[in-house]
Amino acid sequence: MTTTPDKPGPYPGRAELDSANARFRRAVTRLLKEAVRHDPDLMPALTGIVSEAAEHLDRLAGDAEAAESSSTRNRRELAAAEAKQRRVLVPAARRGDPRAAAMLARLDERARRREQQLGKHRDGAA
């Protein structure tokens, strides 16, 4: 019989996030009912609140995705994939293939940007 690894617990702050999300959704629902039934002038305020919340959540999701992408495992896998690609492209570029040279230049540019982002991430964490 195989053993299944333990399922990790919820991430830190999950209960607080769920509570805040539920409270926000209830408040927005009540505001919508009030706007539809009694005061249509509340609709622009509701729209602004919801769009601002969506923008904040989008930004935070991007931050979480960026943090995930900077994980050691992801960086190691990306480095291995790029090394494999370079092993194919370098000989072709030496033979004068302009597409290979352009792809190598793009790989170099991506690596440079990643290093800059990683430096910013390290500086921000300190």
N, C-alpha and C positions, 0 to 999 in steps of 0.2 A: 504494500500500500504506500502511495506517495504521500509525502507530507506537504501540506499547503502552508506557505509562509503566512505568518500572522498579518492580518490586514492592519495597515497603519491607522492610528487614531485620527481624529479630525485635526486639521491644522490649527495652530494657535490663533485664538481670536474668532474661531468659526461661530461659536454661540453668539458672541456679540454682533458679528456681522449679520447673522441670520435675524437676530432681534431687531437690529436697526433697519434691515431691508423690509421686514414685515411691518414695522411701524411706519416707514416711509410709504409703502404701498397702501396701507390702510388710510393714511392721511390724504394721499393723492386721490384715492377712491372717494373719500368723503367730500373733498374739495370739488371733484367732478360732479358728484350728485348735487351739491349746492349750486354749482354754476349752471347746470342743466335745468334744475327745477326752479330756482329762485333768482339767481343773479348772473346773467350771461356776461357781465363785465368782469367776472372772475376768470373767464377762460384764458385771456392773455397771460395772467399771472400763473395759471396752471401750466400752460404751454412752456413758459419760461423756466419754471421750476423743473419740469420733467426734462427739458432739453439740457439744462445745466447738469442735472444728475447724470444723464446719459453721457455727457462730455467727460465728467469726472470719472465715471466708471470705465469709459473707453481709455482714458489716460492711465488709470490704475492697472487696467488689464494689459496695456502696452508695457508698463513698468514690470509687471509680473512676468510677462513673456520674455522681456529682455533679460531679466534676472535668470530665468530658466535657461535661456540660450547661452548664458555665460557660465553654465555649470562646467565642471571639469570634464565630465563624461562627454558633453556635447562638443567642447573644444577639442578633445582628443579625437573623436570621430570625424570632426570636420578637418582636422589636420591630416588624418590618414587619407581621407577622400581627396583632399587637395594634393597631397604627395603623390597619390596614384595618378591623378590627372596631370601633374607636372611631369611624371616619368614618361608619359605619352607625348606631351606637348613640346618638351625641350628638344628632343631629337628632330621633331618636325620643324620647329622654329629655326634650328641650326641649318636645316636643308633649305630654308628660305620660304617656308609656308607662311603667308601673311596672316591667315586665320589663326594659326597656332600662336604666332607672335602677339596678336591682338588678345587672344584668350589668356595668355600668360600675363599680359599687362593688366587685364581685368582681375586676375587672381591676385597679383601683387597689390593692386589698389584696394581690393576687398580686405586683404590681410593688413594693410596699413590702416584702414579705417577701423578694423576690429581692434587692433592694438591701441589706437587712440581711444576708442570706447572703453576698452578694458582699463586703460590708464585713468580715465575719468571715473569709472566705477570704483577703482581702488582708492583714488583720491577722495571720493565722496564717502567711502566706507571708513576712512581713517578719521 
